[in-house]
Amino acid sequence: MCDETDLQRMFDVNRRRFGAMAGAATLAACTGLDSEPASGATEADLSERMVRIATPDGEADAFWVHPRAGRHAAVLLWPDIAGLRDAFYDMSRRLAARGYSVLTVNPYYRDVPGEQFSSFEAFADQNGFSAVGPWREKLEADAIMRDASAYAAWLDEQDAVDTAQGIGTQGYCMGGPFTVWSAAAVPNRIKAAASFHGGGLVRDGEESPHRLLERTDAQFLFAIAQNDDAKDPDAKTKLRQAAIAANREA
């Protein structure tokens, strides 16, 4: 997971040596985004709009995109710490172009609506860690599980969603642990979860994601970056042990 030290290092290197194009490639480590378009995808193939979803804690805003024709397996996508922005809209479109109905949510809806940072570089330049700190404090397991339950219920009401198929969820950096909490909140619907560069997957307390695997009915992908492993080399081992104990494929 990117922290302030990682962020400063990336942008110092970017500004000294590489310029904007290389900076975009460097940031792929945090956003999970590459620059290649989806194969065969065109905007005409997709329907997209911003939506609002009632939750127990208020009204959440989210980006909703899916193929224009047919019903498709749903994906709940959790952004990283910088929240909704073009990088995640593009990522959502690429998933949709491969045949999924994708809901990408604003994790900070309790405090602010919509997009707060136009890019990850804007997040760094605008002291994003300080800005999102108070919002992020509210995003503990119980809150995310309430949200995930509301999002899954909303997805199952949409004509573009094939309810005969399980829902998938994926999250980046801050959103990594949200995928496990989501799967634990709605085990009858969420059947696959993927964390990319996720932070806090192994933490103190009973609500640590690795301790909740047994409450899920999903398969998992934990993609752990090299710098994540360097900071917490025991996390991958504890995740693996927890998955084996819970008899979950991971």
Secondary structure as UniProt FT lines:
FT   HELIX           4..13
FT   HELIX           14..18
FT   HELIX           19..31
FT   TURN            39..40
FT   HELIX           43..45
FT   STRAND          46..55
FT   TURN            56..57
FT   STRAND          58..67
FT   STRAND          74..78
FT   TURN            81..82
FT   HELIX           86..97
FT   TURN            98..99
FT   STRAND          101..105
FT   TURN            107..111
FT   HELIX           120..125
FT   TURN            126..127
FT   HELIX           128..136
FT   TURN            137..138
FT   HELIX           141..156
FT   TURN            159..160
FT   TURN            163..164
FT   STRAND          167..172
FT   HELIX           173..175
FT   HELIX           176..185
FT   TURN            187..189
FT   STRAND          190..196
FT   TURN            206..207
FT   HELIX           209..211
FT   HELIX           213..215
FT   STRAND          219..223
FT   HELIX           226..231
FT   TURN            233..234
FT   HELIX           235..246
//
